[in-house]
């Protein structure tokens, strides 16, 4: 669970089928009830969810079908894995810690669920994900943002993900314009998915208790995705949220940003079959003129990124693109 201290990760990954994986004496510390003595590695953000009621709620909110393949990120000792296996066709568990790999496999050895579990050891951010219908994850704080965006650009799109995050991160996902937590993450997540807050989980529901409260959210990727160039969209949103309480004009009119936008325009002219040379540029307005014209319009004059909603950002990007300004 969430913790800001980072542990060193590697990109190696190894698949295990529970039915064929060797058992380990070190796993004898955990029993079928999940009451285990294995020590969590908090450097990796490990905080084991111990409250059965919260586990039941998470699994219920995922609405698992008997035909579903579930991708579970961070199964730990298997407290959520086992009830997922009871409902799903298959559970693929991604686990970084080799100790936890042995623990979760041990939980189902000799049971009818053994053949339904596949464990892949590796870094969930770096390894390629297999096909899945639903994701369930108890997410370490340090990989929260990376995991969300890997989920949202993963193809084919999953039906939904039920994920537990540090409370502040979870609230950023659904923050609205004008709220203190409204940020680039809010805008991008809401562009690509429908995000709902499900429940708050107190720190005492974990072993050991983390230093922060947690929340469970449901993320449903928009299918089909919105018809927007996400790389350019994110380029604009990233730039504007660097100084989200400054006016759009003041953010864009800095020398580094004007230089970047000028280079982008030359690149786009070149890719469109034009040279982008001095003669071409004489036939167009300067970047400064275009910024003045666009941000001077009634709908943008004096506006700040912190107060713009999704529709505003989409219209702003269209206005700039129509005048030859690109953000990627």
Secondary structure as the mmCIF struct_conf table of DSSP 4:
data_model
#
loop_
_struct_conf.conf_type_id
_struct_conf.id
_struct_conf.beg_label_comp_id
_struct_conf.beg_label_asym_id
_struct_conf.beg_label_seq_id
_struct_conf.end_label_comp_id
_struct_conf.end_label_asym_id
_struct_conf.end_label_seq_id
BEND BEND1 UNK A 4 UNK A 4
STRN STRN1 UNK A 14 UNK A 17
TURN_TY1_P TURN_TY1_P1 UNK A 18 UNK A 20
BEND BEND2 UNK A 21 UNK A 21
HELX_LH_PP_P HELX_LH_PP_P1 UNK A 22 UNK A 23
HELX_RH_3T_P HELX_RH_3T_P1 UNK A 25 UNK A 29
TURN_TY1_P TURN_TY1_P2 UNK A 32 UNK A 33
HELX_LH_PP_P HELX_LH_PP_P2 UNK A 38 UNK A 40
HELX_RH_3T_P HELX_RH_3T_P2 UNK A 42 UNK A 44
TURN_TY1_P TURN_TY1_P3 UNK A 45 UNK A 45
STRN STRN2 UNK A 48 UNK A 49
HELX_RH_AL_P HELX_RH_AL_P1 UNK A 52 UNK A 62
TURN_TY1_P TURN_TY1_P4 UNK A 63 UNK A 63
TURN_TY1_P TURN_TY1_P5 UNK A 66 UNK A 67
STRN STRN3 UNK A 69 UNK A 73
TURN_TY1_P TURN_TY1_P6 UNK A 76 UNK A 77
BEND BEND3 UNK A 78 UNK A 78
TURN_TY1_P TURN_TY1_P7 UNK A 79 UNK A 80
HELX_RH_AL_P HELX_RH_AL_P2 UNK A 81 UNK A 87
BEND BEND4 UNK A 88 UNK A 89
STRN STRN4 UNK A 90 UNK A 95
BEND BEND5 UNK A 96 UNK A 96
HELX_RH_AL_P HELX_RH_AL_P3 UNK A 98 UNK A 108
TURN_TY1_P TURN_TY1_P8 UNK A 109 UNK A 110
BEND BEND6 UNK A 111 UNK A 111
TURN_TY1_P TURN_TY1_P9 UNK A 112 UNK A 113
HELX_RH_3T_P HELX_RH_3T_P3 UNK A 114 UNK A 116
STRN STRN5 UNK A 117 UNK A 121
BEND BEND7 UNK A 122 UNK A 122
TURN_TY1_P TURN_TY1_P10 UNK A 124 UNK A 126
BEND BEND8 UNK A 127 UNK A 127
HELX_LH_PP_P HELX_LH_PP_P3 UNK A 128 UNK A 129
BEND BEND9 UNK A 133 UNK A 133
STRN STRN6 UNK A 134 UNK A 138
HELX_RH_3T_P HELX_RH_3T_P4 UNK A 141 UNK A 143
HELX_RH_AL_P HELX_RH_AL_P4 UNK A 144 UNK A 153
BEND BEND10 UNK A 155 UNK A 156
HELX_LH_PP_P HELX_LH_PP_P4 UNK A 157 UNK A 158
BEND BEND11 UNK A 159 UNK A 159
STRN STRN7 UNK A 160 UNK A 166
HELX_RH_AL_P HELX_RH_AL_P5 UNK A 167 UNK A 174
TURN_TY1_P TURN_TY1_P11 UNK A 177 UNK A 178
BEND BEND12 UNK A 179 UNK A 179
TURN_TY1_P TURN_TY1_P12 UNK A 180 UNK A 181
HELX_RH_AL_P HELX_RH_AL_P6 UNK A 184 UNK A 192
STRN STRN8 UNK A 193 UNK A 201
HELX_RH_3T_P HELX_RH_3T_P5 UNK A 203 UNK A 205
STRN STRN9 UNK A 206 UNK A 207
BEND BEND13 UNK A 208 UNK A 208
HELX_LH_PP_P HELX_LH_PP_P5 UNK A 209 UNK A 210
BEND BEND14 UNK A 211 UNK A 212
STRN STRN10 UNK A 214 UNK A 221
BEND BEND15 UNK A 223 UNK A 224
HELX_LH_PP_P HELX_LH_PP_P6 UNK A 225 UNK A 226
BEND BEND16 UNK A 227 UNK A 228
HELX_RH_AL_P HELX_RH_AL_P7 UNK A 230 UNK A 241
TURN_TY1_P TURN_TY1_P13 UNK A 242 UNK A 245
BEND BEND17 UNK A 246 UNK A 246
STRN STRN11 UNK A 247 UNK A 247
HELX_RH_AL_P HELX_RH_AL_P8 UNK A 248 UNK A 252
TURN_TY1_P TURN_TY1_P14 UNK A 253 UNK A 253
BEND BEND18 UNK A 254 UNK A 254
HELX_RH_AL_P HELX_RH_AL_P9 UNK A 255 UNK A 271
TURN_TY1_P TURN_TY1_P15 UNK A 272 UNK A 273
BEND BEND19 UNK A 277 UNK A 277
HELX_RH_AL_P HELX_RH_AL_P10 UNK A 278 UNK A 282
TURN_TY1_P TURN_TY1_P16 UNK A 283 UNK A 283
BEND BEND20 UNK A 284 UNK A 284
HELX_RH_AL_P HELX_RH_AL_P11 UNK A 287 UNK A 295
TURN_TY1_P TURN_TY1_P17 UNK A 296 UNK A 296
BEND BEND21 UNK A 297 UNK A 297
TURN_TY1_P TURN_TY1_P18 UNK A 298 UNK A 302
STRN STRN12 UNK A 304 UNK A 304
HELX_RH_3T_P HELX_RH_3T_P6 UNK A 305 UNK A 307
HELX_RH_AL_P HELX_RH_AL_P12 UNK A 310 UNK A 322
TURN_TY1_P TURN_TY1_P19 UNK A 323 UNK A 324
#
